[in-house]
Amino acid sequence: MALPTSHPAVDNHTHSGKTCPVTGKGHEWCPPQDGDSRSPCPALNTMANHGYIARDGKNLTVWDLASGLKACYNLSIPLAVFLSIGGFALLRRITNISLHEIGEHGRVEHDASLVHEDTPQGEKYAPTKIVPALVERLLADAKTGDEVGEGSEFGDRRALMDASDVARARVRREKESPRLDGVHAEIARGEMAIILGVLETRAGKNVGVPAEWMREWIGHERMPKDWKATHVQGLFDVVKRTKSIRAAMIEQRASENVEKDEKSKL
């Protein structure tokens, strides 16, 4: 995970609290250093990389996560609290945690991640390394040309990722991975519903998340530099978007089954 080319060279250093000895007390991005704790969750890792929670990703309380979610992503207080308390409940923890503990397989974490490999059999914690090839496949799902001005020829800037694109990616990854139970399937849809709402923008008549922003966030765990919060992201909107992703997944699978049946008749 490299710093932007315009960023001064950074020697390995130690993070303590929300302050970075290189970037200072603000929220400039800095990648994790040796000994820092990170999870398979790009939302939480991005918060640590920007200093909205402890930059070393350690000794975090439920309120640290809630306040960090609100400050970084402009989530509503009910949504931020729900996610934080819900996460601790799934982890069966009431004491402070480090980010890597969120990667305990089968708790909050799930297989069929859009940008991580599945947890190897017998391992307690999921991989946290981002797979560049999976990032590119995800972004390709936003460049289908389904909407005016999209398609691979327009590159990242013009392509907007919406619920149908996320559904296409989720169906693809779930075919490649062990079957998800109902709870983790819902978590997988919900986590993308949140970021679709947070980063949503408009380009002409199209609405969605610019692929270049998605690359920054999910591929580099960095907030897009051109993004500014324009609204508070609430719980009910996330529920609505999650349902949209689920409906689009059902439609996608039905379409694939029809295509498969037609091919079998040839």
BAFI-3210 file (N, C-alpha, C; in Angstrom, 3 decimals, decimal comma, padded with zeros to 6 digits):
// residues 266
n [1|2|3|4|5|6|7|8|9|10|11|12|13|14|15|16|17|18|19|20|21|22|23|24|25|26|27|28|29|30|31|32|33|34|35|36|37|38|39|40|41|42|43|44|45|46|47|48|49|50|51|52|53|54|55|56|57|58|59|60|61|62|63|64|65|66|67|68|69|70|71|72|73|74|75|76|77|78|79|80|81|82|83|84|85|86|87|88|89|90|91|92|93|94|95|96|97|98|99|100|101|102|103|104|105|106|107|108|109|110|111|112|113|114|115|116|117|118|119|120|121|122|123|124|125|126|127|128|129|130|131|132|133|134|135|136|137|138|139|140|141|142|143|144|145|146|147|148|149|150|151|152|153|154|155|156|157|158|159|160|161|162|163|164|165|166|167|168|169|170|171|172|173|174|175|176|177|178|179|180|181|182|183|184|185|186|187|188|189|190|191|192|193|194|195|196|197|198|199|200|201|202|203|204|205|206|207|208|209|210|211|212|213|214|215|216|217|218|219|220|221|222|223|224|225|226|227|228|229|230|231|232|233|234|235|236|237|238|239|240|241|242|243|244|245|246|247|248|249|250|251|252|253|254|255|256|257|258|259|260|261|262|263|264|265|266]
n.u [000,862|000,989|002,155|000,719|002,145|002,892|003,446|005,768|008,702|008,399|009,789|009,917|007,907|006,493|003,179|001,010|-001,869|-004,179|-002,471|000,016|003,508|004,526|002,488|001,139|-001,417|-003,735|-005,972|-004,654|-003,774|-001,974|-000,129|-000,437|001,977|004,834|003,796|001,332|-002,195|-004,544|-007,636|-009,873|-011,673|-012,299|-013,448|-012,941|-010,145|-009,462|-010,347|-008,453|-006,103|-006,422|-006,526|-008,921|-009,632|-007,519|-004,331|-002,700|-004,485|-005,273|-006,506|-009,234|-012,373|-015,966|-017,125|-015,089|-015,090|-017,690|-017,691|-015,630|-016,656|-018,763|-017,394|-015,611|-017,135|-019,491|-021,755|-025,001|-025,738|-027,355|-026,897|-024,080|-023,693|-025,235|-023,795|-021,333|-021,911|-023,226|-021,125|-019,319|-020,987|-021,290|-018,696|-018,612|-017,592|-016,810|-014,799|-011,951|-010,756|-008,527|-007,957|-007,352|-008,699|-011,301|-011,295|-011,751|-012,699|-015,970|-017,328|-017,904|-016,612|-016,543|-016,573|-016,135|-015,369|-015,087|-012,562|-010,624|-008,953|-010,573|-010,897|-008,405|-008,880|-009,081|-007,755|-007,838|-008,154|-009,076|-007,565|-005,875|-004,682|-005,005|-006,165|-005,017|-005,985|-008,620|-009,671|-009,589|-011,381|-013,735|-014,034|-014,353|-016,912|-018,356|-018,087|-019,686|-021,062|-023,759|-025,065|-025,473|-022,523|-020,844|-018,657|-015,685|-014,082|-014,289|-012,923|-011,968|-013,047|-015,508|-017,156|-019,708|-020,437|-023,155|-026,030|-026,756|-024,336|-022,768|-024,261|-023,798|-021,072|-021,142|-022,632|-020,900|-018,583|-019,671|-020,234|-017,736|-016,846|-017,166|-020,517|-022,480|-024,025|-027,317|-027,068|-024,423|-024,494|-026,234|-024,718|-022,616|-023,917|-024,849|-022,540|-021,538|-023,720|-023,658|-021,315|-021,970|-023,980|-022,609|-020,552|-021,918|-022,545|-023,373|-023,404|-024,258|-027,171|-026,749|-026,287|-024,177|-021,209|-018,137|-015,839|-013,123|-013,053|-013,958|-011,826|-009,771|-010,771|-011,490|-009,383|-007,029|-007,515|-008,132|-009,502|-011,217|-009,695|-011,144|-013,637|-016,333|-018,351|-021,796|-024,166|-025,874|-025,407|-027,835|-029,492|-031,919|-031,730|-029,563|-030,673|-032,602|-030,964|-029,561|-031,601|-032,075|-029,705|-029,911|-032,251|-031,359|-029,373|-030,872|-032,233|-030,039|-029,035|-031,226|-031,276|-028,842|-029,392|-031,400|-029,955|-028,133|-029,842|-030,760|-028,426|-027,961|-029,836|-028,963]
n.v [-001,184|001,900|005,271|008,329|009,599|012,227|012,542|013,150|011,107|008,465|007,259|004,145|004,156|004,709|004,350|005,989|006,232|008,540|010,123|010,713|010,552|011,529|012,654|014,183|015,569|015,641|014,375|013,263|010,749|007,815|004,882|001,609|000,777|-001,250|-003,610|-002,454|-003,033|-004,552|-005,201|-007,359|-005,533|-002,833|-000,384|000,075|-000,138|002,021|004,120|003,932|004,405|007,059|008,241|008,451|006,634|004,971|004,954|002,740|000,742|-000,562|-001,519|-000,651|000,768|000,194|002,655|004,136|003,109|003,784|006,634|007,129|006,111|007,889|010,342|009,927|008,913|010,297|009,062|008,546|008,947|006,822|004,759|004,459|003,653|001,321|-000,339|-000,542|-001,613|-003,905|-005,206|-005,766|-007,454|-009,667|-010,525|-011,363|-009,867|-007,599|-006,164|-004,080|-004,092|-005,159|-004,333|-006,612|-008,630|-008,441|-009,806|-012,455|-015,561|-016,220|-014,734|-011,548|-011,326|-012,812|-015,351|-015,033|-012,404|-009,279|-008,362|-009,849|-012,971|-016,105|-017,378|-019,623|-023,133|-024,177|-021,983|-019,314|-016,579|-014,287|-013,534|-010,405|-009,145|-007,261|-008,275|-007,450|-008,307|-009,050|-006,594|-005,290|-006,860|-006,305|-003,562|-003,744|-004,671|-002,384|-001,174|-001,881|-000,702|-000,397|001,925|005,278|006,734|005,060|002,176|000,359|001,922|004,490|004,599|004,839|007,230|007,990|005,821|004,622|003,001|001,099|-000,336|-002,535|-003,184|-003,908|-006,108|-007,827|-008,327|-009,535|-011,881|-013,188|-013,581|-015,138|-017,473|-018,470|-019,162|-020,713|-021,468|-018,807|-018,208|-017,012|-014,746|-013,787|-013,354|-011,217|-009,334|-009,013|-007,785|-005,496|-004,075|-003,080|-001,619|000,511|001,975|002,615|004,466|006,437|007,410|008,139|009,822|012,062|011,862|013,437|011,915|009,666|007,863|006,997|005,430|006,741|004,807|005,272|006,367|004,183|002,454|003,777|003,635|000,863|-000,510|000,742|001,548|004,185|007,414|008,980|011,786|013,846|013,634|014,852|015,029|015,156|014,644|013,143|009,785|007,456|004,868|003,757|004,287|002,667|000,136|000,113|000,228|-002,151|-004,013|-003,453|-004,355|-007,075|-007,766|-007,244|-009,171|-011,528|-011,234|-011,249|-013,869|-015,345|-014,582|-015,658|-018,365|-018,769|-018,242|-020,328|-022,552|-022,149|-022,523|-025,176|-026,401|-026,221]
n.w [000,000|-001,120|-000,533|-001,837|-004,903|-004,666|-002,029|000,628|001,225|003,540|006,437|008,265|011,133|014,445|015,520|017,776|019,581|018,063|016,724|014,259|013,859|011,528|009,870|011,718|013,902|012,466|009,906|007,770|005,422|006,322|005,819|007,441|009,932|010,901|013,239|013,660|013,964|011,842|010,050|008,076|007,170|005,156|005,838|008,598|008,657|007,031|008,646|010,728|009,276|008,702|011,145|012,604|014,445|016,838|015,383|015,418|015,549|017,876|021,187|021,282|022,079|022,190|021,888|020,768|018,173|017,341|017,474|015,698|013,272|012,875|012,639|010,480|008,298|008,387|009,467|010,862|014,367|015,509|013,562|013,629|016,297|016,351|014,537|015,862|018,463|017,602|016,274|018,401|019,830|018,093|018,128|020,664|022,779|025,418|026,336|025,430|022,021|019,365|015,921|014,352|015,596|014,793|012,508|013,119|012,049|010,890|012,766|012,756|010,359|007,065|004,456|000,840|000,416|-001,281|-001,995|-000,687|-000,080|000,728|004,105|004,999|005,539|008,879|009,894|012,265|011,917|009,329|006,103|005,675|003,634|000,716|-002,445|-005,481|-008,019|-007,467|-006,762|-009,243|-010,687|-009,322|-009,894|-012,615|-012,761|-012,519|-014,893|-017,035|-019,051|-018,892|-018,334|-019,590|-020,783|-019,438|-019,236|-020,172|-021,794|-020,866|-018,523|-014,981|-013,929|-015,082|-014,675|-012,631|-009,635|-008,587|-006,859|-008,473|-009,691|-007,487|-006,698|-008,857|-008,491|-005,953|-006,422|-008,158|-006,512|-004,469|-005,763|-006,035|-003,565|-000,239|000,860|002,149|005,310|006,317|008,020|007,587|004,856|004,793|006,217|004,396|002,248|003,532|004,348|001,963|001,145|002,909|002,160|-000,448|000,004|001,491|-000,244|-002,498|-005,561|-008,277|-011,796|-014,496|-015,562|-014,149|-011,078|-008,394|-007,036|-007,910|-009,771|-009,430|-006,884|-005,413|-005,873|-004,457|-001,845|-001,237|-002,324|-001,499|001,022|001,776|002,091|-000,566|-002,051|-003,208|-002,143|-000,191|002,673|002,128|003,241|006,038|006,699|007,146|009,122|008,071|005,351|004,695|005,171|003,150|000,855|001,153|000,759|-001,912|-003,123|-002,513|-003,956|-006,544|-006,729|-006,665|-009,085|-010,829|-010,470|-011,366|-014,039|-014,889|-014,572|-016,477|-018,790|-018,638|-018,903|-021,478|-022,949|-022,422|-023,952|-026,513]
ca.u [000,000|001,951|001,723|000,596|003,452|003,204|003,718|007,182|009,092|008,110|010,513|009,100|007,760|005,571|001,941|000,506|-003,117|-004,633|-001,436|001,094|004,669|004,830|001,394|000,671|-002,657|-004,879|-006,504|-003,980|-003,605|-000,669|-000,351|-000,068|003,390|005,135|003,198|-000,049|-003,212|-005,540|-008,688|-010,286|-012,700|-011,695|-013,994|-012,221|-008,735|-009,372|-010,452|-007,161|-005,099|-006,644|-006,494|-010,234|-009,451|-006,080|-003,662|-002,127|-005,586|-005,293|-007,132|-010,386|-013,642|-017,131|-017,381|-014,071|-015,558|-018,889|-017,324|-014,815|-017,564|-019,506|-016,499|-014,983|-018,096|-020,700|-022,890|-025,847|-025,383|-027,956|-026,234|-022,728|-023,808|-025,726|-022,699|-020,292|-022,413|-023,463|-019,837|-018,832|-021,863|-020,935|-017,382|-018,802|-016,607|-017,199|-013,550|-011,340|-010,296|-007,648|-008,629|-007,193|-009,666|-012,536|-011,132|-011,981|-013,558|-017,296|-017,983|-018,325|-015,947|-017,184|-015,966|-016,668|-015,014|-014,908|-011,153|-009,724|-009,125|-011,313|-010,086|-007,996|-009,464|-008,304|-007,218|-008,772|-008,369|-009,131|-006,480|-006,111|-004,012|-005,877|-005,752|-005,243|-006,797|-010,014|-010,068|-009,837|-012,620|-014,826|-014,199|-014,859|-018,358|-018,956|-017,791|-020,389|-021,699|-025,210|-025,610|-024,867|-021,237|-020,042|-017,932|-014,241|-013,396|-014,354|-012,025|-012,515|-013,694|-016,883|-017,932|-020,313|-020,863|-024,417|-026,472|-026,730|-022,932|-022,376|-024,939|-023,076|-019,824|-021,441|-023,011|-019,673|-017,719|-020,334|-020,098|-016,342|-016,515|-018,119|-021,840|-022,676|-025,303|-028,155|-026,553|-023,233|-024,909|-026,793|-023,590|-021,876|-024,675|-024,956|-021,303|-021,428|-024,811|-023,214|-020,365|-022,697|-024,661|-021,654|-019,773|-022,759|-022,487|-024,151|-022,727|-025,344|-028,370|-026,338|-025,992|-023,419|-019,888|-017,119|-014,944|-011,832|-013,219|-014,012|-010,453|-009,045|-011,281|-011,431|-008,100|-005,908|-007,996|-007,860|-010,657|-010,959|-009,338|-012,142|-014,925|-016,734|-019,664|-022,887|-025,366|-025,701|-025,823|-028,673|-029,766|-033,009|-031,229|-028,736|-031,588|-033,198|-029,942|-029,284|-032,685|-031,877|-028,635|-030,456|-033,168|-030,558|-028,694|-031,876|-032,441|-028,818|-028,984|-032,292|-030,827|-027,787|-030,020|-032,071|-028,899|-027,576|-030,847|-030,788|-027,223|-028,068|-030,755|-028,299]
ca.v [000,000|002,979|006,641|009,028|009,986|013,590|012,538|012,976|009,762|008,210|006,154|003,370|004,877|004,089|005,074|005,967|006,973|009,024|010,994|010,121|011,422|012,083|013,506|015,044|015,259|015,722|013,132|012,871|009,300|007,179|003,432|000,935|000,537|-002,534|-003,758|-001,964|-004,071|-004,270|-006,206|-007,498|-004,528|-001,600|000,791|000,284|000,116|003,397|004,993|003,922|005,042|008,508|008,737|008,643|005,780|004,819|004,585|001,396|-000,210|-001,364|-001,033|000,125|000,543|000,288|004,074|004,566|002,750|004,561|008,024|007,135|005,935|009,131|011,410|009,614|008,662|011,094|008,204|009,013|008,352|005,489|003,780|004,220|002,890|-000,012|-001,107|-000,793|-002,557|-005,160|-005,856|-006,321|-008,570|-010,814|-010,990|-011,791|-009,119|-006,355|-005,461|-003,437|-005,008|-004,688|-004,535|-007,952|-009,532|-008,371|-010,789|-013,834|-016,158|-016,660|-013,799|-010,495|-011,644|-013,856|-015,687|-014,328|-010,983|-008,763|-008,067|-010,702|-014,410|-016,752|-017,854|-021,025|-024,073|-024,360|-020,711|-018,595|-015,226|-014,131|-012,744|-008,958|-008,627|-006,964|-008,950|-006,489|-008,873|-008,990|-005,185|-004,998|-007,539|-005,535|-002,328|-004,113|-004,826|-001,051|-000,650|-002,772|000,048|-000,470|003,271|006,218|007,278|004,062|001,242|000,376|002,963|005,747|004,531|004,863|008,477|008,082|004,662|004,741|001,719|001,176|-001,590|-003,625|-003,564|-004,633|-007,407|-008,638|-008,745|-010,446|-013,168|-013,797|-014,038|-016,193|-018,706|-018,908|-019,336|-021,509|-020,853|-017,948|-018,330|-015,841|-013,581|-013,236|-012,836|-009,888|-008,468|-008,736|-006,793|-004,267|-003,306|-002,343|-000,643|001,693|002,796|003,167|005,658|007,451|007,978|008,337|011,111|012,077|012,267|013,500|011,237|008,471|008,028|005,889|005,735|006,683|003,657|005,726|006,497|002,827|001,928|004,386|003,199|-000,576|-001,031|001,360|001,877|005,622|008,197|009,734|013,170|014,770|013,409|015,611|014,589|016,047|014,246|012,165|008,457|006,913|003,437|003,340|004,304|001,468|-001,002|000,200|-000,130|-003,579|-004,713|-003,274|-005,264|-008,435|-007,942|-007,305|-010,470|-012,528|-011,041|-011,685|-015,336|-015,837|-014,362|-016,633|-019,684|-018,808|-018,351|-021,692|-023,463|-021,967|-023,118|-026,630|-026,876|-026,132]
ca.w [000,000|-001,279|-000,367|-003,114|-005,442|-004,225|-000,591|000,968|001,647|004,957|007,046|009,188|012,391|015,381|015,769|019,144|019,586|016,760|016,165|013,476|013,951|010,198|009,376|012,790|014,613|011,569|009,342|006,541|005,335|006,487|005,817|008,685|010,159|011,538|014,554|013,682|013,802|010,808|009,895|006,679|006,903|004,648|006,519|009,855|008,345|006,534|009,814|011,409|008,406|008,726|012,513|013,224|015,613|017,075|014,138|015,510|015,490|019,091|022,421|020,846|022,767|021,323|021,630|019,813|016,837|017,014|017,205|014,485|012,135|012,693|012,194|009,197|007,222|008,623|009,773|011,953|015,655|015,649|012,701|014,138|017,547|015,989|013,943|016,866|019,463|016,902|016,040|019,661|020,203|017,261|018,600|022,052|023,552|026,072|026,605|024,271|020,976|018,297|014,640|013,792|016,228|014,023|011,441|013,550|011,022|011,271|013,686|011,827|009,087|006,266|003,171|-000,334|000,415|-002,640|-002,310|000,082|-000,228|001,810|005,223|004,813|006,501|010,095|010,384|013,128|011,429|007,879|005,501|005,592|002,444|-000,422|-003,667|-006,569|-009,098|-007,050|-006,867|-010,659|-011,093|-008,745|-010,657|-013,937|-012,646|-012,622|-016,232|-017,952|-020,127|-018,734|-018,253|-020,534|-020,359|-018,742|-020,086|-019,904|-022,566|-020,143|-017,377|-013,626|-013,537|-015,547|-014,250|-011,312|-009,076|-007,870|-006,240|-009,450|-009,882|-006,278|-006,769|-009,835|-007,849|-004,853|-007,004|-008,686|-005,428|-003,695|-006,539|-005,928|-002,152|000,540|000,989|003,305|005,997|006,143|008,756|006,942|003,555|005,051|006,559|003,164|001,489|004,303|004,382|000,707|001,120|003,655|001,403|-001,597|000,477|001,938|-001,350|-003,677|-006,249|-009,517|-013,031|-015,456|-015,069|-013,418|-009,657|-007,840|-006,501|-008,964|-009,634|-008,905|-005,439|-004,867|-005,902|-003,349|-000,546|-000,998|-002,795|-000,785|002,367|001,854|001,676|-001,803|-001,700|-003,733|-001,505|000,982|003,145|001,737|003,957|007,108|006,245|008,200|009,202|007,195|003,980|004,533|005,055|001,815|-000,137|001,327|000,073|-003,357|-003,521|-002,446|-005,082|-007,765|-006,727|-007,065|-010,525|-011,508|-010,447|-012,237|-015,411|-015,178|-014,696|-017,775|-019,804|-018,547|-019,456|-022,935|-023,497|-022,300|-024,990|-027,826]
c.u [000,894|001,322|001,526|001,962|003,865|003,606|005,218|007,475|008,886|008,928|009,581|009,076|006,695|004,355|001,527|-000,741|-003,504|-003,588|-000,391|002,297|005,055|003,753|000,834|-000,662|-003,891|-005,277|-005,894|-003,709|-002,150|-000,903|000,039|001,423|003,584|004,534|001,788|-001,004|-004,220|-006,464|-008,957|-011,308|-012,071|-012,206|-013,219|-010,749|-008,530|-009,459|-009,134|-006,094|-005,222|-006,697|-007,853|-010,414|-007,947|-005,390|-003,003|-003,208|-005,750|-006,069|-008,342|-011,632|-014,782|-017,420|-016,315|-014,547|-016,758|-018,535|-016,479|-015,662|-018,328|-018,607|-015,951|-015,998|-019,385|-021,934|-023,728|-025,425|-026,045|-027,259|-024,850|-022,763|-024,269|-024,604|-021,658|-020,738|-022,669|-022,184|-019,278|-019,672|-021,519|-019,587|-017,467|-017,757|-017,267|-015,963|-012,986|-010,795|-009,236|-008,305|-008,504|-008,204|-011,015|-012,492|-011,309|-013,046|-014,904|-017,996|-018,600|-017,822|-016,630|-016,348|-016,637|-016,466|-014,784|-013,440|-010,148|-009,977|-009,955|-010,363|-009,701|-008,579|-008,527|-007,715|-008,274|-009,131|-008,280|-007,927|-006,860|-005,458|-005,014|-005,305|-006,035|-006,129|-008,284|-010,538|-010,424|-011,116|-013,837|-015,091|-014,725|-016,368|-019,082|-018,783|-018,456|-020,980|-023,208|-025,859|-024,861|-023,576|-020,389|-019,399|-016,441|-013,527|-013,405|-013,458|-012,749|-013,395|-015,168|-017,759|-018,434|-020,805|-022,143|-024,802|-026,413|-025,302|-022,415|-023,002|-024,215|-021,780|-020,076|-021,832|-021,772|-018,819|-018,361|-020,353|-018,708|-015,958|-017,502|-019,417|-021,920|-024,006|-026,060|-027,621|-025,377|-023,506|-025,470|-025,698|-022,847|-022,597|-024,692|-023,701|-021,094|-022,549|-024,404|-022,323|-021,003|-023,423|-023,705|-021,005|-020,613|-022,632|-023,274|-023,276|-023,767|-026,592|-028,034|-025,981|-025,249|-022,098|-018,876|-016,149|-013,591|-011,900|-013,254|-012,628|-009,645|-009,458|-011,069|-010,088|-006,906|-006,268|-007,667|-009,113|-010,322|-010,736|-010,384|-013,492|-015,122|-018,137|-020,728|-024,173|-024,981|-026,238|-026,566|-028,951|-030,833|-032,585|-030,373|-029,607|-032,200|-032,207|-029,591|-030,342|-032,540|-030,792|-029,149|-031,377|-032,400|-029,792|-029,647|-032,116|-031,243|-028,738|-030,057|-031,899|-029,758|-028,369|-030,735|-031,056|-028,303|-028,542|-030,872|-029,580|-027,305|-028,968|-030,115|-027,668]
c.v [001,229|004,332|007,267|009,500|011,372|013,655|012,389|011,553|009,614|007,018|005,409|004,071|004,188|004,966|004,918|006,823|007,394|009,888|010,189|011,052|012,055|013,065|014,432|014,599|015,295|014,362|012,803|011,368|008,885|005,676|002,812|000,659|-000,829|-002,566|-003,216|-003,126|-003,638|-005,468|-006,438|-006,433|-003,225|-000,350|001,102|000,568|001,541|004,388|005,067|004,627|006,558|009,074|009,070|007,693|005,636|004,285|003,217|000,322|-001,057|-000,678|-000,157|-000,245|000,627|001,744|004,670|004,302|003,601|006,003|008,132|006,991|007,217|010,216|011,166|009,570|009,476|010,198|008,847|008,325|006,976|004,426|003,441|003,365|001,464|-000,879|-001,481|-001,817|-003,913|-005,929|-006,497|-007,528|-009,823|-011,398|-011,574|-011,158|-007,924|-005,529|-004,893|-004,469|-004,338|-005,059|-005,970|-008,937|-009,512|-009,373|-012,224|-014,467|-016,609|-015,789|-012,672|-010,845|-012,804|-014,159|-014,874|-012,824|-010,534|-008,548|-008,878|-012,166|-014,943|-017,215|-019,310|-021,917|-024,261|-023,084|-019,978|-017,225|-015,164|-013,351|-011,262|-008,348|-008,441|-007,625|-008,019|-007,027|-008,841|-007,558|-004,844|-005,659|-006,814|-004,276|-002,601|-004,282|-003,488|-000,469|-001,497|-002,046|000,015|000,907|004,192|006,775|006,316|003,124|001,406|001,494|004,315|005,768|004,651|006,076|008,518|006,933|004,856|003,373|001,917|-000,204|-002,762|-004,107|-004,355|-006,020|-008,344|-009,181|-009,753|-011,833|-013,901|-014,372|-015,175|-017,508|-019,307|-019,345|-020,275|-020,737|-020,010|-018,253|-017,012|-014,586|-012,957|-012,767|-011,426|-008,896|-008,054|-007,695|-005,450|-003,430|-002,521|-001,323|000,641|002,562|003,337|004,445|006,780|008,165|008,306|009,750|010,987|012,547|012,252|012,896|010,013|008,798|006,793|006,364|005,659|005,535|004,073|005,929|005,127|002,196|002,474|003,771|001,708|-001,172|-000,497|001,757|003,327|006,362|008,973|011,206|014,174|014,632|014,334|015,161|015,615|015,731|013,311|010,832|007,755|005,429|003,003|003,336|003,072|000,233|-001,041|-000,235|-001,619|-004,416|-004,610|-004,208|-006,699|-008,716|-008,066|-008,617|-011,584|-012,453|-011,536|-013,204|-015,950|-015,708|-015,367|-018,026|-019,837|-018,999|-019,757|-022,711|-023,379|-022,629|-024,642|-027,234|-026,877|-027,473]
c.w [000,000|-000,977|-001,735|-003,591|-004,984|-002,756|-000,341|001,417|003,151|005,433|007,985|010,543|013,235|015,582|017,225|019,201|018,177|016,065|015,412|013,540|012,616|009,749|010,445|013,375|013,726|011,033|007,988|006,582|005,567|006,558|007,153|008,742|010,818|012,940|014,662|013,415|012,746|010,636|008,413|006,257|006,410|005,351|007,794|009,607|007,842|007,680|010,573|010,582|008,389|010,143|013,106|014,412|015,789|015,818|014,210|015,530|016,736|020,217|022,138|021,644|021,757|020,965|020,727|018,385|016,434|016,661|015,941|013,238|011,835|012,106|010,793|008,064|007,338|008,776|010,871|013,244|015,821|014,803|013,227|015,404|017,257|015,435|014,991|017,905|018,815|016,640|017,291|020,073|019,400|017,658|020,011|022,965|024,220|026,408|025,300|023,287|020,114|016,968|014,128|014,381|015,514|012,875|011,877|012,656|011,589|012,295|012,847|010,426|008,388|005,032|002,064|-000,228|-001,019|-002,995|-001,495|-000,253|000,931|002,910|004,992|005,904|007,688|010,666|011,206|012,559|009,906|007,372|005,469|004,348|001,310|-001,668|-004,850|-007,683|-008,743|-007,089|-008,309|-011,154|-010,538|-009,563|-012,056|-013,912|-012,738|-014,019|-017,307|-019,144|-020,045|-018,714|-019,198|-019,972|-019,581|-019,752|-019,876|-020,644|-021,864|-018,900|-016,048|-013,360|-013,923|-015,062|-012,828|-010,855|-008,279|-007,357|-007,214|-009,715|-008,691|-006,280|-007,720|-009,214|-006,739|-005,392|-007,507|-007,565|-004,631|-004,451|-006,370|-004,519|-001,459|000,752|002,270|003,977|005,872|006,808|008,018|005,521|003,708|005,420|005,292|002,311|002,213|004,287|003,087|000,564|001,825|002,788|000,130|-001,200|000,824|000,755|-002,588|-004,241|-007,547|-010,665|-014,137|-014,861|-014,225|-011,971|-009,165|-007,281|-007,643|-008,721|-009,076|-007,395|-004,791|-004,839|-004,722|-002,019|-000,303|-001,404|-002,037|000,648|002,711|001,386|000,407|-001,488|-002,167|-003,037|-000,314|001,377|002,774|002,482|005,098|006,608|007,366|008,070|008,197|005,737|003,709|004,373|003,656|000,740|-000,051|000,620|-001,441|-003,884|-003,546|-003,634|-006,398|-007,864|-007,168|-008,573|-011,331|-011,577|-011,355|-013,699|-015,815|-015,352|-016,031|-018,887|-019,819|-019,160|-020,985|-023,599|-023,473|-023,376|-026,368|-028,204]
res [m|a|l|p|t|s|h|p|a|v|d|n|h|t|h|s|g|k|t|c|p|v|t|g|k|g|h|e|w|c|p|p|q|d|g|d|s|r|s|p|c|p|a|l|n|t|m|a|n|h|g|y|i|a|r|d|g|k|n|l|t|v|w|d|l|a|s|g|l|k|a|c|y|n|l|s|i|p|l|a|v|f|l|s|i|g|g|f|a|l|l|r|r|i|t|n|i|s|l|h|e|i|g|e|h|g|r|v|e|h|d|a|s|l|v|h|e|d|t|p|q|g|e|k|y|a|p|t|k|i|v|p|a|l|v|e|r|l|l|a|d|a|k|t|g|d|e|v|g|e|g|s|e|f|g|d|r|r|a|l|m|d|a|s|d|v|a|r|a|r|v|r|r|e|k|e|s|p|r|l|d|g|v|h|a|e|i|a|r|g|e|m|a|i|i|l|g|v|l|e|t|r|a|g|k|n|v|g|v|p|a|e|w|m|r|e|w|i|g|h|e|r|m|p|k|d|w|k|a|t|h|v|q|g|l|f|d|v|v|k|r|t|k|s|i|r|a|a|m|i|e|q|r|a|s|e|n|v|e|k|d|e|k|s|k|l]
***
